[in-house]
Structures are given as C-alpha cells and as structure tokens.
Amino acid sequence: MKIDDYVAAGKIAAEVRENARKKNWIGTSLFEICSDVESEIVKRGGKCAFPVNASLNEIAAHYTAEPNDQKIISDTDLVKIDLGVQINGYIADTAVTVCYDPQYDTLVQAAEDALKSAMSMIKTGVKASDVGRTIENRVKQFGCKPIINLSGHSLGQYTIHAGKSIPNVWSIGSFSLSDSEAYACEPFVTTNKGLGFVRNDKTKNIFALVSRKKTKNDEADKLAEYIWTNFNMLPFALRWIVKDWSEQKARELLDVLIKRKVVHAYPVLVEASGQRVAQAEHTFIPTESGATITTLL
C-alpha cells in the first residue's frame, strides 16, 4: 500500500470537494458540474478515479452526466457531488451534498455529523459493524433514516470496491479495520418518510471493464482496448469516450461489450419511496491511535 499516493490523491480530492461545496450551482447543468469538477481534478495533477456523480434529489448515487446533459440545478434541488481521484491507481473517494432548499438542511447535517462521528471512533481493530451502529444512531438523532443497502467500502489499487463493506447501520457479521487497507465511509441519509433503502433505476450511465476477453467484433474489441488503456478497470462515462467515437457508435459498441459481459453497466440508485437523499464521504486509513483521513482539508 502506497500511503503517499493515497494522501496525495486525498489532498486533491479534498480541495476539489470544498470548492464544489462553496460554489453556487443554481442555473448550471449537470454536464457543466461534472465537467467542471473533473477538470479541477486534472488541473491539480490527479486523474479521475470514476466519473463525477451528480445525483439529484431522490437519486442516491451512480448518476453522471450524459453527453450534453441539460438537466439544470434549481434553488429547490439537493445534489450529491461524489468525486474520486487516483494517483498510480491509489484512490481518494469523497462526497458532499449541496442544498439550496433550507427544508433539507437537517438531512445534509445528519449525513455530515454521522460521518464526523464515524471518523472520531476509527482506529485499527474497530469493527465495521460498530462504525455502522455509530452512523445509524447519529442519523436517527436528527429524525432521519440511514439508507440500509448502501455502504462504504475498502479500496484497492485501481479498485473502488475492494470487497469489504463499511455499513451505515449496525449489522451482523463484520471485520476489523486494518492499518494495511484504505476505506471509504459514506453515510447516505433520507427523511423519516423514506423507506430507507434504494432500488435500481433503468438508467445506466456509468460503466467499467470487467473482462479483457475478445468479442469477435473488431470495433467492440478496439473500444475495450481503449477503455483498458485509458481507465484500467476503473469506472468511466459515455461522455469520456465520445471524443473518439460518435455518441451513437459508442452506445452501440458499449451495448455489444455489455452483452458479452466485457463491460458492466451500473444502474442509477434511487430512494425506494422517492424521498430525498443526502450523502457525505471521506477516505481514511486506520492507525493505532485514530485515522489518517486522506480527504480532510
């Protein structure tokens, strides 16, 4: 594990997140938000670990802008900006909820406070289920609900979800946090009217290479090789490949790769009862005395 690369990626991610938090996005399209945040990452010497997620209102996660996405942020919207930075494949994953409607300020505060409470108890040997209990208790103190089927995760080189989960509620079965791994902790919070879990939407606009097997379709194989060269096994967006293929052609070839199980498409995740969702997220590495929070500014 290269701690220096994790820390360097975290510094970039923290700066970009805080700029996104302060910026007034009202009147801005989702395409502009994603492009702006991604260019800020590159400007600072990082690479995007995944497409910036700009998930509106009841969408909890996995929405990134389509090419020329013209959905505009209004003063009644709540948008979760989830961004990732990688240096040599070592990832910083962080998120902020930007809200312009005061009635949802409590929701945003619940996510932020739950994350802060979780970070304050982290150290080597702490059980992931106890982190989940802390998040759940703090969220409920605000009169809100944690999303039970979304969780944080361990991170690996060029791997966003490296197999272990940091739950947002207390759960049976767990593991102890190790100082030889990095993790992302990300409370997702909905209102007390929400069902407290997400469902898959039909929309899928984030993708990742999962295999390098040949499809016997030369053009599709060429796209797969392009994806491997540029993104490795990390997630990517359609708008990242339309620079080299037309949008229609890129969609056709992606469909081939998805059907042949060379590429995986991630469904957009929506709160099951349509209630709004807030998110906060840090990346951390446990130590004997606490946590190195790489995405803390």
C-alpha positions in Angstrom: 0.0 0.0 0.0 1.5 3.4 -1.1 0.3 5.8 1.7 2.0 8.7 -0.1 -0.1 8.2 -3.2 -3.3 7.8 -1.1 -2.5 11.1 0.8 -1.6 13.0 -2.4 -4.9 11.9 -4.0 -6.8 12.8 -0.9 -5.4 16.3 -0.8 -6.6 17.0 -4.4 -10.0 15.4 -3.7 -10.5 17.5 -0.5 -9.6 20.8 -2.3 -11.9 20.0 -5.2 -14.8 18.9 -2.9 -14.6 22.0 -0.8 -14.6 24.2 -4.0 -17.7 22.3 -5.1 -19.3 22.8 -1.7 -18.9 26.6 -1.9 -19.9 27.1 -5.5 -23.3 28.3 -6.4 -24.5 25.8 -9.0 -28.0 27.2 -9.5 -28.7 27.5 -13.2 -25.8 25.2 -14.0 -26.4 21.9 -16.0 -25.3 18.5 -14.7 -22.9 18.3 -17.6 -21.2 21.5 -16.6 -21.0 20.3 -13.0 -19.3 17.0 -13.9 -17.0 18.6 -16.4 -16.0 21.4 -14.1 -15.2 19.1 -11.1 -13.3 16.6 -13.3 -11.2 19.4 -14.9 -10.4 20.7 -11.4 -9.0 17.2 -10.5 -6.9 17.1 -13.7 -5.7 20.7 -13.2 -4.2 19.7 -9.8 -2.3 16.8 -11.2 -4.7 14.0 -10.4 -6.7 11.6 -12.6 -10.4 10.8 -12.1 -10.9 7.5 -10.3 -14.5 7.4 -11.7 -16.9 9.8 -13.4 -18.1 12.6 -11.1 -21.5 11.6 -9.7 -24.1 14.4 -9.7 -27.1 12.8 -8.2 -30.2 14.9 -7.8 -32.8 14.8 -5.0 -34.2 11.2 -4.7 -31.3 9.8 -6.7 -28.8 8.5 -4.1 -25.8 7.5 -6.3 -24.4 6.4 -9.7 -25.8 9.3 -11.8 -23.2 11.0 -14.0 -24.0 13.5 -16.8 -24.9 12.1 -20.2 -23.1 13.8 -23.1 -24.5 17.3 -23.2 -26.8 16.6 -20.2 -29.0 19.7 -19.9 -30.7 19.0 -16.6 -30.3 22.3 -14.7 -29.9 22.8 -11.0 -32.7 24.9 -9.4 -33.0 26.6 -6.0 -35.2 23.7 -4.8 -32.6 21.0 -5.6 -30.3 18.9 -3.5 -27.3 17.5 -5.4 -24.8 14.9 -4.2 -21.4 15.5 -5.8 -19.3 12.4 -5.4 -15.8 12.5 -6.8 -12.8 10.2 -6.9 -9.1 11.0 -7.5 -6.4 8.4 -8.3 -2.7 8.6 -8.3 -1.0 5.5 -9.7 -4.3 3.7 -9.1 -4.5 4.7 -5.4 -7.9 6.3 -4.8 -9.4 9.1 -2.7 -13.2 8.9 -2.7 -15.2 11.8 -1.2 -18.6 13.4 -1.5 -20.6 16.5 -0.5 -24.3 17.3 -0.6 -25.0 20.8 -1.9 -28.5 22.0 -0.9 -30.3 25.2 -1.8 -33.6 24.4 -0.1 -33.5 25.1 3.7 -36.1 22.4 4.5 -33.4 19.8 3.7 -30.6 21.4 5.7 -31.2 18.9 8.5 -30.8 16.0 6.1 -27.4 17.3 4.9 -26.3 18.0 8.5 -27.3 14.4 9.6 -25.0 13.0 6.9 -22.1 15.3 7.8 -22.5 14.7 11.5 -22.8 10.9 11.1 -19.6 10.9 9.0 -17.8 13.0 11.7 -19.0 10.7 14.4 -17.8 7.7 12.5 -14.4 9.2 11.8 -13.9 10.1 15.5 -14.2 6.4 16.5 -11.9 4.9 13.8 -8.7 3.1 14.7 -7.1 -0.2 13.9 -9.1 -3.1 15.2 -12.5 -1.3 15.3 -15.3 -3.5 13.9 -17.0 -2.2 10.8 -20.4 -3.1 12.3 -19.7 -0.7 15.2 -19.0 2.1 12.7 -22.4 1.3 11.2 -24.0 1.4 14.6 -22.5 4.9 15.2 -23.7 6.2 11.9 -27.2 4.8 12.4 -27.5 6.2 15.9 -26.3 9.7 14.9 -28.6 9.8 11.8 -31.7 8.8 13.9 -30.9 11.6 16.4 -31.7 14.0 13.6 -35.0 12.3 13.0 -33.7 10.9 9.7 -33.1 7.4 8.3 -29.9 5.8 7.1 -30.0 4.0 3.8 -29.5 0.4 4.8 -28.5 -1.1 1.5 -25.7 1.4 0.7 -22.4 1.3 2.4 -18.8 2.4 2.4 -16.1 0.1 1.1 -12.5 -0.9 1.2 -10.3 0.4 -1.6 -7.5 -1.2 -3.6 -5.2 -0.2 -6.3 -7.4 0.6 -9.4 -10.3 -0.9 -7.4 -13.0 1.2 -6.0 -14.9 -1.6 -4.2 -12.3 -3.9 -2.9 -14.6 -6.5 -1.3 -15.3 -5.2 2.3 -18.2 -3.0 3.3 -18.5 -0.3 5.9 -22.2 -0.4 6.7 -24.4 2.6 7.5 -26.4 0.6 10.1 -25.4 -2.0 12.7 -25.2 -5.4 11.0 -24.5 -9.0 12.0 -21.1 -10.3 10.8 -18.2 -7.9 10.4 -14.5 -7.5 10.1 -11.9 -5.4 12.0 -10.4 -2.3 10.3 -6.7 -2.8 9.4 -3.9 -0.3 9.0 -2.9 -2.0 5.8 -6.0 -1.0 3.9 -7.8 2.2 2.9 -11.5 2.6 3.2 -14.3 5.0 2.2 -17.0 5.7 4.7 -20.2 7.3 3.2 -23.4 7.8 5.2 -26.4 8.1 3.0 -29.4 9.6 4.7 -33.1 10.1 3.8 -36.1 11.7 5.5 -38.2 9.8 8.1 -40.9 9.4 5.4 -38.4 7.4 3.2 -38.2 3.6 3.2 -34.5 3.8 3.9 -33.3 1.7 1.0 -32.5 2.2 -2.7 -33.7 0.4 -5.8 -32.1 0.1 -9.2 -33.4 2.6 -11.8 -33.5 1.7 -15.5 -30.9 4.4 -16.3 -27.3 3.2 -16.5 -24.6 5.7 -17.4 -21.5 4.6 -15.5 -19.6 1.6 -16.9 -16.5 -0.4 -16.1 -14.4 -3.0 -17.8 -14.7 -6.4 -16.1 -13.0 -8.7 -18.6 -10.5 -8.5 -21.4 -11.8 -11.4 -23.4 -12.3 -10.9 -27.1 -15.8 -10.5 -28.6 -15.1 -11.3 -32.2 -16.4 -7.8 -33.1 -13.3 -5.8 -34.1 -14.7 -2.4 -33.4 -16.0 -3.5 -30.0 -12.6 -5.1 -29.2 -10.9 -1.8 -30.2 -13.2 0.1 -27.8 -12.4 -2.4 -25.0 -8.7 -2.0 -25.5 -9.2 1.8 -25.5 -11.0 1.5 -22.2 -8.3 -0.6 -20.7 -5.5 1.7 -21.8 -7.3 4.9 -20.5 -9.2 3.8 -17.5 -7.9 0.3 -16.5 -10.7 -1.4 -14.5 -12.0 1.8 -13.1 -15.5 3.2 -13.9 -15.9 5.5 -16.9 -18.7 7.5 -18.6 -20.0 7.6 -22.1 -19.0 11.3 -22.3 -15.4 10.2 -21.8 -15.4 8.2 -25.0 -17.4 10.3 -27.4 -14.2 12.3 -28.1 -13.0 9.3 -30.2 -16.3 7.7 -31.3 -19.6 9.3 -32.2 -22.2 9.1 -29.4 -24.4 6.7 -31.5 -21.5 4.4 -32.3 -20.1 4.5 -28.8 -23.6 3.4 -27.4 -23.8 0.6 -30.0 -20.3 -0.8 -29.2 -20.9 -0.4 -25.4 -24.1 -2.5 -25.8 -22.1 -5.2 -27.5 -19.5 -5.2 -24.7 -22.2 -5.3 -22.0 -24.0 -8.2 -23.7 -20.7 -10.1 -23.9 -20.0 -9.4 -20.3 -16.8 -7.5 -21.0 -18.2 -4.2 -19.6 -20.5 -3.8 -16.6 -23.2 -1.1 -16.5 -24.0 0.4 -13.1 -27.7 1.2 -12.5 -28.6 4.6 -11.0 -29.8 4.1 -7.4 -33.0 5.8 -6.3 -34.6 6.0 -2.8 -37.3 3.4 -2.9 -40.2 5.8 -1.9 -38.9 8.8 -3.9 -37.7 10.8 -0.8 -34.6 13.0 -1.0 -31.2 11.6 0.0 -28.0 13.4 1.3 -24.5 11.9 1.4 -21.2 12.7 3.0 -18.0 10.8 2.5 -14.3 10.5 3.5 -11.5 8.1 2.6 -9.4 7.0 5.6 -6.6 4.7 6.7 -6.8 3.4 10.3 -3.9 3.8 12.7 -3.3 2.6 16.3 -4.4 5.9 17.6 -7.1 7.0 15.2 -7.4 7.5 11.4 -5.5 9.2 8.7 -8.4 10.9 6.9 -6.9 11.5 3.5 -9.8 13.6 2.2 -9.8 16.0 5.2 -8.7 19.5 4.2 
